[in-house]
Amino acid sequence: INAEYMGFLAQEESRTLPPPHSRHRKMLPAAHRCGMAFVSSQGVLLRRLLHNPSLRIVRPTPSDIDIAQSVKPFAIATIAQEAGILENELDLYGQSKAKVHLNIRERLRNESNGHYVLIAGVTPTPLGEGKSTVCVGLTQALGSVLKRKVFACVRQPSQGPTFGIKGGAAGGGYAQVIPMEEFNLHMTGDIHAISAAHNLLAAAIDARMLHEREQTDKALFRRLTEMRDGSIGFSPVQLRRLRKMGIATDKAPGDLSEAQQTAFARLDIDPATITWNRVIDCNDRFLREIEIGRGPDEKGFTRLTGYDISVASEIMAVLALTTGLDDMRERLGRMVIGQSRSGVPVTADDVGCGGALTVLMKDAIMPTLMQTLEGNPVLVHAGPFANIAHGNSSIVADQIALKLVGKDGFVCTEAGFGADIGAEKFFNIKCRTSGLVPSCVVLVATIRSMKMHGGGPNVTPGKPLAAEYKQENLELLEKGCCNLQKHIRNVGKFGVPVVVAINKFATDKPAEIDLITRKALEAGAVNCVMSSHHADGASGAADLARAVVETCEQKKGSFRYLYDLETTSIKQKIETIATEIYGADGVDYSPSVEEKIVSYSRLGYDKLPICMAKTHLSFSADPSKKGVPTGFRIPIRDIRASVGAGFVYPLVGSMRTLPGLPTRPAFYDIDLDKTNDYRILGLF
């Protein structure tokens, strides 16, 4: 068997790879049990064997969904086995995806971490510049061409953009996560779990205020402490409230004084301070502001509230930043939903929901295993937006992947939108929480985006690109490269080496690629590589993969944070980001924000990192200002504390937390093809 596999390997190394024979696949379980050489060498030969034989690159490049549906995925159990995941560490969701248990980290605790590669980008056009596609293409090249152990760790897309205008996040062309339909739609239901948990807490808040208004202190306390079997006592979540109040938890309800009973039962939530909206995973602008409580059974209890998109929920941020179930339980319980009329923060545990929220999220905490078009493993987990949240996939997925690939392997993960937003939050928020240090940043740029930043015509989704973007225009391109250079220098402030990836389009000209390469190197990038993974798959990203390997192995960075948590105030943190990363002249705070900052500092929230909620289309707060704008200030119109997630987030300008639908949304093209086994049509 070894001899046959060595012959197979020799053929592959000579780049004349024959189609894998069925007997090779049949050998895998037996060979794995035998512990043969080709298994023990970090699974390299197994990975090479698993190159997907059904992938055929054709010209012109078909639509994303046509490419995805032309490839038969490997059974996800095979992908898991090849990646080093044991059968009892996996919960299958059909044949193409599975949940990975967090206890795998305990088994792998003594393994060294692999190289940690962040894919970020320039300030994008409204069309996006292909960071997800680069992440997947780079993963395919590292695994299928360079034969390195590799994982991609990516976010789960919201159905808002999927049915709206931007599309999904599975990559594109011949660099995709498959099955892309399952990836972009319900997947394993994590976002639905977040929506259910979030809205349970929202319902509990309003119900609690209603019952407090309608009942006496004595009746309220009696009903809150009456158990389902008729006995009187405290539930576990109520014991947490007792501890918060400084009352011994061994006391029975009857042992509390009348004053203690009243303080325990009455949260006395001030409706004006409630920050906990409801959520929906749909772009529905008409739910941004609503009035609730207009039914006859609510007895006139009305108040103004609204909806956010599900991925903007603090529970999504908790999922992305948690390190385990116990940690998630604590984070969910300490989420602050508002304040009492006396100014005391009211938490999810105070409302009685912390345990129930954790139960709803119990399965969602496990990352979902999927695969690329070329059979490379992908962990999909969490999906916070980068403009209204911190924009990165989960810590637990990264932890698992880094151990599975080992010290010579690679984990590629993507930060949302431009590096001024997603990468800054990756460094200052995610890395602080995880303790993980990135080896390299791949900064994605396109000729199209640089021309836009150089003064090119507006780029509008659904409309053809102007001629300037299809023809060589070095003058426009050179003017716009300032945006790329600013991002390179920004990443340099964190001490991480940068490789620029030019995401190639068919209209790009050699002179334009040469110009952007020169500008990137002038700004301090260690390398700049054109990548054609969208059209060519793994082979198109091979040069990028080689540049990343060289950078990770030879260019050791000196990672550092942009600000210190303990010695800087909330304002100092905000102003450091605004001036150092955005290039602003300063920051303006509304009077209400000034008051909240004083309150948050009194409560100790000044020790939390900052998560700026701002437009992704400009360094400034004005999305129309392209390139590297100057002479502007950052206006902070509101500020909120995500205490459970562990950050304070200022809202810059007119940021909305629930998008709307365009005139012609993507759902116009989506349907089922009853002539072809009811396959999904039109999903990009």
C-alpha distance (Angstrom), angle and dihedral (degrees) to the residues before:
residue distance angle dihedral
I1 . . .
N2 3.78 . .
A3 3.78 91.1 .
E4 3.78 91.8 51.2
Y5 3.80 91.9 49.9
M6 3.77 92.4 47.4
G7 3.80 88.4 54.1
F8 3.77 89.1 49.2
L9 3.81 90.0 50.4
A10 3.80 92.6 48.8
Q11 3.79 90.3 53.5
E12 3.79 90.5 50.6
E13 3.79 93.8 47.9
S14 3.81 88.8 54.4
R15 3.84 87.3 56.1
T16 3.81 93.2 -118.0
L17 3.78 95.8 111.3
P18 3.82 111.9 177.4
P19 3.78 119.9 -146.4
P20 3.81 106.5 -83.5
H21 3.78 110.4 -100.6
S22 3.78 118.7 -130.3
R23 3.80 90.1 -117.0
H24 3.82 90.5 64.9
R25 3.77 91.6 58.7
K26 3.79 92.5 45.4
M27 3.78 89.6 56.6
L28 3.79 94.7 57.9
P29 3.81 101.5 86.7
A30 3.82 93.9 43.1
A31 3.78 92.7 44.2
H32 3.78 90.8 48.3
R33 3.82 90.3 53.2
C34 3.80 90.7 49.0
G35 3.81 91.6 54.7
M36 3.79 92.2 -135.9
A37 3.78 124.7 -176.8
F38 3.76 95.9 -98.1
V39 3.81 89.5 57.3
S40 3.78 97.5 43.9
S41 3.82 94.0 53.3
Q42 3.81 91.0 84.0
G43 3.77 91.5 -75.7
V44 3.81 91.3 -74.0
L45 3.81 96.8 139.5
L46 3.76 91.9 44.8
R47 3.79 89.3 52.9
R48 3.77 92.1 49.8
L49 3.75 90.7 49.8
L50 3.78 91.2 53.1
H51 3.81 96.0 62.1
N52 3.79 102.5 135.6
P53 3.82 109.3 -104.4
S54 3.81 93.0 -164.7
L55 3.83 93.5 64.6
R56 3.81 110.9 104.0
I57 3.79 120.7 173.1
V58 3.80 112.9 -141.9
R59 3.80 135.9 179.5
P60 2.96 132.5 -91.1
T61 3.79 93.8 33.7
P62 3.82 109.0 -107.6
S63 3.80 123.9 -137.5
D64 3.78 117.8 -70.6
I65 3.77 93.9 -108.2
D66 3.81 93.0 47.7
I67 3.81 90.2 53.2
A68 3.80 92.6 46.0
Q69 3.79 93.1 48.9
S70 3.81 92.2 47.8
V71 3.82 91.3 64.4
K72 3.78 123.1 73.9
P73 3.82 107.8 -142.0
F74 3.77 120.0 -133.6
A75 3.78 115.5 -110.4
I76 3.79 105.0 -84.9
A77 3.80 89.8 -129.3
T78 3.81 87.7 62.8
I79 3.81 91.8 49.9
A80 3.81 89.1 49.5
Q81 3.81 94.2 48.9
E82 3.79 91.7 48.1
A83 3.82 90.8 49.9
G84 3.80 92.0 52.7
I85 3.81 99.2 -102.8
L86 3.80 114.1 141.1
E87 3.78 122.6 -131.4
N88 3.81 93.2 -113.7
E89 3.82 90.0 53.4
L90 3.79 92.2 62.1
D91 3.81 136.4 76.2
L92 3.81 109.9 -164.0
Y93 3.80 120.5 -138.2
G94 3.78 97.4 -168.8
Q95 3.82 121.4 -56.6
S96 3.79 100.2 -52.4
K97 3.81 107.7 47.3
A98 3.77 139.7 30.2
K99 3.78 141.1 179.2
V100 3.81 116.7 -115.2
H101 3.81 117.5 -141.4
L102 3.79 116.7 -123.1
N103 3.81 91.8 -134.7
I104 3.81 88.2 77.1
R105 3.81 84.9 83.2
E106 3.80 90.2 65.0
R107 3.80 91.8 54.1
L108 3.80 91.0 48.4
R109 3.81 97.8 39.4
N110 3.82 93.8 115.5
E111 3.81 94.1 50.0
S112 3.80 118.8 103.7
N113 3.80 118.9 -113.8
G114 3.78 120.1 -109.8
H115 3.79 127.0 -129.6
Y116 3.81 112.2 -63.1
V117 3.83 112.5 -141.0
L118 3.80 122.6 -173.0
I119 3.80 119.6 -158.2
A120 3.81 110.8 -152.7
G121 3.78 133.2 158.5
V122 3.77 150.7 -146.2
T123 3.79 121.1 -94.4
P124 3.81 98.8 -65.9
T125 3.76 134.7 -133.1
P126 3.82 113.7 -119.9
L127 3.82 86.4 -94.4
G128 3.82 94.5 61.6
E129 3.80 123.6 -121.7
G130 3.80 101.3 -114.6
K131 3.81 107.7 -96.7
S132 3.80 92.1 149.2
T133 3.80 90.3 48.6
V134 3.81 90.9 49.5
C135 3.80 90.6 48.1
V136 3.79 91.7 53.4
G137 3.82 94.6 39.7
L138 3.80 91.7 50.4
T139 3.80 90.3 48.6
Q140 3.81 90.5 51.4
A141 3.81 92.1 48.9
L142 3.81 94.2 47.7
G143 3.79 91.2 50.3
S144 3.79 106.0 32.1
V145 3.83 100.6 33.2
L146 3.81 106.3 25.6
K147 3.83 93.7 31.9
R148 3.79 94.0 -133.1
K149 3.77 123.5 149.2
V150 3.77 104.1 -105.5
F151 3.79 143.7 168.5
A152 3.77 130.8 -171.6
C153 3.82 115.6 -144.7
V154 3.80 111.5 -162.7
R155 3.77 140.5 164.0
Q156 3.77 125.7 -101.2
P157 3.82 109.2 -114.1
S158 3.77 122.9 -121.0
Q159 3.78 117.8 -119.8
G160 3.80 87.6 -129.6
P161 3.81 94.9 77.7
T162 3.82 91.2 30.9
F163 3.80 91.8 64.1
G164 3.80 94.4 26.0
I165 3.78 122.3 56.5
K166 3.80 115.1 -67.8
G167 3.78 98.3 59.6
G168 3.78 129.8 -144.3
A169 3.76 133.2 -44.9
A170 3.80 104.7 -122.5
G171 3.80 92.9 110.7
G172 3.77 119.6 -110.6
G173 3.77 146.8 -107.6
Y174 3.81 110.8 6.3
A175 3.81 92.6 -15.1
Q176 3.78 106.0 73.3
V177 3.77 144.7 129.3
I178 3.79 110.3 -120.9
P179 2.94 145.5 -107.5
M180 3.79 80.2 32.9
E181 3.81 93.0 -174.1
E182 3.78 91.5 59.5
F183 3.80 91.6 41.5
N184 3.81 93.6 53.4
L185 3.79 97.9 40.6
H186 3.81 128.9 42.5
M187 3.83 98.0 -33.2
T188 3.83 104.8 172.9
G189 3.79 95.3 -22.7
D190 3.81 100.1 -103.1
I191 3.81 94.9 138.7
H192 3.80 90.3 47.5
A193 3.80 88.8 53.2
I194 3.81 89.8 51.1
S195 3.81 91.1 49.5
A196 3.82 91.5 49.2
A197 3.80 93.1 48.2
H198 3.80 94.3 44.7
N199 3.80 94.0 48.7
L200 3.81 92.1 45.7
L201 3.79 88.3 60.0
A202 3.82 91.3 45.8
A203 3.80 90.4 52.5
A204 3.80 91.1 46.8
I205 3.81 92.1 53.3
D206 3.79 94.6 54.7
A207 3.81 93.3 40.7
R208 3.81 90.5 52.2
M209 3.81 92.5 51.3
L210 3.81 90.3 48.4
H211 3.81 94.2 50.6
E212 3.79 93.1 44.9
R213 3.80 89.5 53.8
E214 3.81 94.0 49.1
Q215 3.82 101.9 43.4
T216 3.78 138.8 63.2
D217 3.80 119.9 -115.4
K218 3.79 92.1 -106.4
A219 3.82 95.4 48.0
L220 3.79 92.3 45.3
F221 3.80 93.2 51.3
R222 3.81 92.3 46.4
R223 3.81 93.4 51.7
L224 3.81 93.3 45.2
T225 3.81 92.0 53.7
E226 3.80 97.9 41.0
M227 3.81 108.5 107.2
R228 3.79 124.6 -145.7
D229 3.81 92.1 -102.5
G230 3.82 91.0 54.8
S231 3.80 96.0 -103.3
I232 3.78 123.3 124.8
G233 3.81 119.3 -118.0
F234 3.76 148.9 106.3
S235 3.79 123.8 -80.9
P236 3.83 118.7 -137.9
V237 3.80 92.7 -98.9
Q238 3.81 90.2 50.6
L239 3.80 90.0 53.1
R240 3.80 86.3 59.9
R241 3.79 89.1 56.3
L242 3.80 90.6 50.5
R243 3.81 90.0 53.6
K244 3.79 90.4 49.4
M245 3.81 88.6 53.3
G246 3.79 91.6 48.9
I247 3.81 94.0 -113.3
A248 3.80 120.2 139.5
T249 3.80 111.2 -105.3
D250 3.81 94.1 -140.9
K251 3.80 90.9 71.3
A252 3.80 121.4 105.7
P253 3.82 118.8 -131.9
G254 3.78 90.4 -103.6
D255 3.81 91.2 56.5
L256 3.80 92.7 66.5
S257 3.77 119.7 96.6
E258 3.79 119.0 -118.5
A259 3.79 90.0 -103.7
Q260 3.80 91.2 50.9
Q261 3.80 91.3 47.8
T262 3.79 90.9 52.3
A263 3.81 93.2 46.7
F264 3.80 90.2 48.0
A265 3.80 95.6 48.9
R266 3.79 101.3 38.7
L267 3.80 115.5 67.7
D268 3.82 87.5 171.5
I269 3.81 91.4 -157.3
D270 3.79 114.7 -159.9
P271 3.84 104.6 -133.0
A272 3.80 90.7 -150.7
T273 3.82 90.8 63.3
I274 3.82 98.6 49.8
T275 3.81 110.7 121.6
W276 3.81 96.5 172.7
N277 3.81 109.1 103.6
R278 3.78 124.1 176.2
V279 3.82 119.7 -100.2
I280 3.79 139.3 -139.5
D281 3.81 130.0 -179.7
C282 3.78 93.5 -130.6
N283 3.81 135.2 86.1
D284 3.81 97.9 -110.9
R285 3.81 110.5 154.3
F286 3.81 92.9 -177.1
L287 3.79 91.6 69.1
R288 3.80 94.8 58.1
E289 3.79 90.2 98.9
I290 3.79 123.5 17.6
E291 3.79 140.0 158.3
I292 3.79 117.0 -126.1
G293 3.80 132.7 -166.7
R294 3.80 98.8 48.3
G295 3.83 94.9 129.8
P296 3.80 120.2 104.3
D297 3.81 92.6 -116.8
E298 3.81 92.0 59.8
K299 3.83 89.7 64.6
G300 3.78 95.4 -135.7
F301 3.80 95.8 -49.2
T302 3.80 99.6 147.4
R303 3.78 132.8 157.8
L304 3.78 138.9 161.5
T305 3.78 116.6 -105.1
G306 3.81 136.5 139.0
Y307 3.75 149.3 -157.1
D308 3.80 132.1 -92.4
I309 3.78 125.6 -165.2
S310 3.80 111.0 -91.2
V311 3.79 95.1 -115.0
A312 3.82 88.8 58.7
S313 3.81 90.0 61.6
E314 3.78 116.5 117.2
I315 3.80 86.0 -129.8
M316 3.81 88.1 65.2
A317 3.80 89.6 52.2
V318 3.81 89.7 48.4
L319 3.81 90.1 52.0
A320 3.79 91.2 51.0
L321 3.82 95.1 47.2
T322 3.80 102.8 36.1
T323 3.79 121.5 106.9
G324 3.81 99.6 -157.6
L325 3.80 146.9 -21.7
D326 3.81 95.4 -77.2
D327 3.79 90.6 48.9
M328 3.81 91.1 46.9
R329 3.82 91.1 51.5
E330 3.79 90.5 54.4
R331 3.80 93.6 45.1
L332 3.81 94.1 48.8
G333 3.79 91.4 47.5
R334 3.80 95.0 52.3
M335 3.82 96.2 48.5
V336 3.80 106.7 127.5
I337 3.81 115.3 -134.0
G338 3.80 98.6 177.7
Q339 3.78 141.6 -53.8
S340 3.77 137.5 -79.9
R341 3.78 118.9 -112.5
S342 3.79 87.3 -98.0
G343 3.82 91.9 55.9
V344 3.82 99.9 -102.5
P345 3.84 114.8 142.7
V346 3.82 112.7 -112.8
T347 3.80 115.5 -146.2
A348 3.78 136.1 -163.5
D349 3.80 88.2 -105.5
D350 3.81 90.2 53.9
V351 3.80 88.3 55.3
G352 3.83 88.1 48.8
C353 3.81 97.5 -115.7
G354 3.82 106.5 107.2
G355 3.79 96.7 96.4
A356 3.80 94.7 42.8
L357 3.81 91.2 50.5
T358 3.79 90.2 53.0
V359 3.80 91.4 50.5
L360 3.81 90.2 53.3
M361 3.82 89.5 49.8
K362 3.82 96.8 43.0
D363 3.81 95.4 105.8
A364 3.80 95.8 31.2
I365 3.82 90.0 66.5
M366 3.81 89.7 70.1
P367 3.85 114.6 86.6
T368 3.80 118.0 -122.0
L369 3.80 117.7 -120.4
M370 3.81 116.7 -141.3
Q371 3.82 134.5 148.6
T372 3.79 143.6 -122.5
L373 3.80 124.4 -115.1
E374 3.81 87.3 -93.6
G375 3.79 96.2 49.7
N376 3.82 99.8 -99.6
P377 3.82 115.7 146.2
V378 3.79 120.1 -104.6
L379 3.81 129.0 -171.3
V380 3.80 112.2 -152.5
H381 3.79 115.1 -165.5
A382 3.80 138.2 151.1
G383 3.79 124.4 -10.1
P384 3.80 115.9 -148.4
F385 3.80 114.6 167.0
A386 3.80 114.4 -116.5
N387 3.80 97.5 -138.4
I388 3.83 96.4 51.3
A389 3.82 98.7 22.5
H390 3.81 136.1 17.5
G391 3.81 96.7 -74.2
N392 3.80 104.5 -142.0
S393 3.79 137.2 113.7
S394 3.78 120.5 -111.3
I395 3.78 130.1 -61.2
V396 3.82 92.7 -138.0
A397 3.82 91.6 56.8
D398 3.80 90.7 51.6
Q399 3.81 91.6 47.4
I400 3.81 92.3 52.2
A401 3.80 94.6 44.9
L402 3.81 94.8 47.2
K403 3.80 90.8 54.9
L404 3.80 94.1 44.8
V405 3.81 94.6 53.1
G406 3.82 94.3 46.0
K407 3.78 129.4 -151.4
D408 3.82 96.5 -46.5
G409 3.80 94.9 43.0
F410 3.78 132.4 90.3
V411 3.80 136.7 -127.7
C412 3.80 115.9 -163.0
T413 3.79 117.7 -162.2
E414 3.79 131.4 171.6
A415 3.81 131.9 -135.4
G416 3.79 117.4 -152.6
F417 3.81 126.6 -104.2
G418 3.82 120.3 -21.2
A419 3.80 123.7 -6.2
D420 3.81 89.7 -110.6
I421 3.81 87.4 69.3
G422 3.82 113.6 20.6
A423 3.80 99.3 31.5
E424 3.81 94.3 41.9
K425 3.81 89.5 54.3
F426 3.81 91.3 43.6
F427 3.80 89.6 57.4
N428 3.80 101.0 37.3
I429 3.82 99.9 36.0
K430 3.80 112.7 18.2
C431 3.81 97.8 38.6
R432 3.80 91.8 46.5
T433 3.79 90.5 55.0
S434 3.81 97.6 41.9
G435 3.80 99.5 36.2
L436 3.81 87.7 -138.2
V437 3.81 119.3 139.7
P438 3.82 122.1 -146.7
S439 3.81 117.7 -126.7
C440 3.78 97.6 -158.9
V441 3.80 143.2 -5.5
V442 3.80 120.7 -135.1
L443 3.80 105.7 -155.6
V444 3.79 111.8 -157.4
A445 3.81 118.9 -146.1
T446 3.79 134.7 167.3
I447 3.78 131.8 -156.8
R448 3.81 86.3 -126.4
S449 3.80 94.4 57.3
M450 3.79 93.6 46.7
K451 3.81 91.3 52.1
M452 3.79 90.0 50.6
H453 3.82 90.2 52.1
G454 3.79 88.6 48.6
G455 3.79 91.2 61.8
G456 3.80 101.9 -82.1
P457 3.82 122.2 155.6
N458 3.80 119.8 -76.3
V459 3.79 115.7 -76.3
T460 3.80 108.5 -137.7
P461 3.82 125.2 -176.5
G462 3.77 111.7 -117.4
K463 3.80 94.3 22.9
P464 3.82 127.0 95.8
L465 3.80 116.6 -100.6
A466 3.79 116.3 -102.9
A467 3.81 118.9 -105.7
E468 3.82 91.4 -104.4
Y469 3.80 89.0 69.6
K470 3.79 94.8 50.7
Q471 3.80 99.1 44.4
E472 3.78 130.7 61.7
N473 3.79 109.5 -89.6
L474 3.79 111.7 164.1
E475 3.79 94.8 172.2
L476 3.80 93.3 58.1
L477 3.80 91.2 42.8
E478 3.79 94.7 50.6
K479 3.79 92.1 51.1
G480 3.79 91.1 51.8
C481 3.80 96.7 48.5
C482 3.81 87.9 83.1
N483 3.81 86.8 80.9
L484 3.81 92.3 55.8
Q485 3.79 91.5 46.1
K486 3.82 92.2 51.0
H487 3.82 90.4 53.4
I488 3.81 91.8 48.4
R489 3.81 91.2 52.1
N490 3.80 91.0 45.7
V491 3.81 92.3 55.3
G492 3.80 88.1 47.0
K493 3.81 88.8 62.4
F494 3.80 87.4 68.2
G495 3.81 92.2 52.2
V496 3.81 96.1 -116.5
P497 3.84 121.8 133.8
V498 3.81 116.1 -118.6
V499 3.80 130.3 -140.7
V500 3.80 113.2 -171.9
A501 3.80 116.3 -142.4
I502 3.80 115.6 -159.8
N503 3.79 104.1 -151.6
K504 3.80 99.8 -142.7
F505 3.79 124.4 -133.6
A506 3.80 125.2 -170.7
T507 3.82 91.6 -111.5
D508 3.84 94.9 55.3
K509 3.79 114.3 115.0
P510 3.85 126.8 -144.7
A511 3.81 93.0 -119.3
E512 3.81 89.9 53.1
I513 3.80 91.9 51.1
D514 3.80 90.2 48.9
L515 3.81 91.2 50.8
I516 3.78 96.0 50.1
T517 3.81 89.8 45.9
R518 3.79 91.4 54.5
K519 3.80 92.1 47.7
A520 3.80 92.4 49.3
L521 3.80 93.1 51.7
E522 3.81 91.2 46.7
A523 3.82 89.3 56.8
G524 3.79 93.4 53.3
A525 3.80 106.6 -90.0
V526 3.81 111.2 148.7
N527 3.80 90.4 -141.9
C528 3.79 142.0 -1.8
V529 3.79 119.9 -154.3
M530 3.79 133.8 179.7
S531 3.81 111.5 -131.9
S532 3.81 125.9 -163.4
H533 3.81 98.6 -178.8
H534 3.82 92.2 131.6
A535 3.80 90.7 64.5
D536 3.81 100.3 26.0
G537 3.80 107.5 28.3
A538 3.80 118.8 -147.5
S539 3.80 95.3 -7.4
G540 3.81 90.3 56.3
A541 3.82 91.0 58.5
A542 3.81 96.2 41.7
D543 3.82 95.0 104.3
L544 3.80 90.1 48.0
A545 3.80 89.9 50.6
R546 3.81 91.4 51.5
A547 3.80 90.5 50.1
V548 3.81 90.9 50.5
V549 3.81 92.9 48.9
E550 3.79 91.5 49.2
T551 3.80 92.2 47.5
C552 3.81 94.6 48.1
E553 3.79 93.8 46.3
Q554 3.80 99.9 39.8
K555 3.82 109.4 22.2
K556 3.77 105.9 64.8
G557 3.79 112.5 -169.1
S558 3.79 130.2 -152.6
F559 3.78 103.5 -130.1
R560 3.81 119.1 -150.4
Y561 3.79 137.9 163.4
L562 3.78 122.9 -113.2
Y563 3.81 94.3 -125.6
D564 3.79 139.9 10.9
L565 3.80 116.6 -111.3
E566 3.78 98.4 -147.8
T567 3.80 103.2 42.9
T568 3.82 101.2 40.5
S569 3.80 127.4 73.1
I570 3.80 125.7 -132.5
K571 3.80 90.1 -98.7
Q572 3.80 93.2 47.7
K573 3.81 90.9 52.3
I574 3.80 92.4 48.7
E575 3.79 92.6 46.8
T576 3.80 92.7 47.4
I577 3.81 90.6 56.0
A578 3.81 92.3 43.0
T579 3.81 95.7 50.5
E580 3.80 102.3 31.2
I581 3.82 100.1 39.4
Y582 3.81 105.3 23.5
G583 3.82 97.5 31.5
A584 3.82 94.0 -128.1
D585 3.78 123.0 161.6
G586 3.79 90.6 -133.1
V587 3.81 147.3 -48.5
D588 3.82 131.2 -86.4
Y589 3.82 120.4 -154.4
S590 3.78 126.3 -160.3
P591 3.85 115.8 -127.9
S592 3.82 91.5 -107.1
V593 3.81 90.4 52.3
E594 3.80 90.3 51.4
E595 3.81 89.0 54.4
K596 3.79 93.1 47.5
I597 3.80 92.4 49.8
V598 3.80 89.8 55.1
S599 3.81 90.2 49.0
Y600 3.81 93.8 45.5
S601 3.79 91.4 49.3
R602 3.81 90.3 51.8
L603 3.81 89.3 52.4
G604 3.82 92.8 50.3
Y605 3.80 96.9 -107.8
D606 3.81 89.4 125.8
K607 3.82 87.0 82.8
L608 3.82 91.6 64.1
P609 3.82 124.6 93.4
I610 3.80 121.2 -107.5
C611 3.81 125.3 -108.0
M612 3.80 108.0 -167.7
A613 3.82 115.3 -149.9
K614 3.80 104.9 -153.6
T615 3.78 143.2 131.6
H616 3.80 115.2 -68.2
L617 3.81 93.0 -151.2
S618 3.80 98.1 76.0
F619 3.80 142.4 20.2
S620 3.81 84.7 -121.3
A621 3.80 129.8 59.0
D622 3.83 89.6 -102.2
P623 3.82 111.2 82.0
S624 3.80 91.4 -156.5
K625 3.82 93.3 64.2
K626 3.80 105.6 92.1
G627 3.79 134.8 -178.2
V628 3.81 110.7 24.7
P629 3.80 105.8 -32.2
T630 3.80 120.3 -155.9
G631 3.79 136.4 -166.2
F632 3.80 95.5 42.0
R633 3.79 135.7 123.0
I634 3.79 129.5 -147.3
P635 3.84 113.3 -118.7
I636 3.82 115.6 -150.1
R637 3.82 108.2 -158.7
D638 3.82 97.3 172.3
I639 3.78 140.3 1.5
R640 3.79 129.7 -156.3
A641 3.78 136.2 -176.6
S642 3.80 122.5 -129.2
V643 3.78 93.7 -167.3
G644 3.79 94.4 169.9
A645 3.79 93.4 50.7
G646 3.77 89.3 41.7
F647 3.80 107.7 -120.3
V648 3.80 143.8 90.0
Y649 3.79 115.5 -126.7
P650 3.79 123.5 -157.1
L651 3.82 116.1 -159.5
V652 3.78 110.6 -133.1
G653 3.79 118.9 -151.2
S654 3.80 116.6 -43.2
M655 3.80 100.2 -19.4
R656 3.81 112.7 163.0
T657 3.79 123.6 -150.9
L658 3.82 94.9 -157.2
P659 3.82 118.2 50.5
G660 3.78 124.5 -148.0
L661 3.78 132.8 -132.9
P662 3.83 122.4 -99.1
T663 3.79 125.0 -129.0
R664 3.80 91.6 -91.6
P665 3.79 110.1 26.5
A666 3.79 123.9 -165.6
F667 3.80 91.4 -105.9
Y668 3.83 89.6 77.2
D669 3.81 88.4 76.5
I670 3.80 99.2 42.3
D671 3.79 120.9 99.0
L672 3.81 144.4 119.6
D673 3.80 123.6 -86.2
K674 3.79 104.8 -137.5
T675 3.82 90.1 -175.1
N676 3.81 91.9 61.3
D677 3.80 108.3 46.2
Y678 3.81 91.1 -73.4
R679 3.75 94.5 -70.4
I680 3.79 117.5 176.5
L681 3.80 115.3 -98.9
G682 3.79 131.3 -157.2
L683 3.80 100.7 15.2
F684 3.87 91.7 142.8
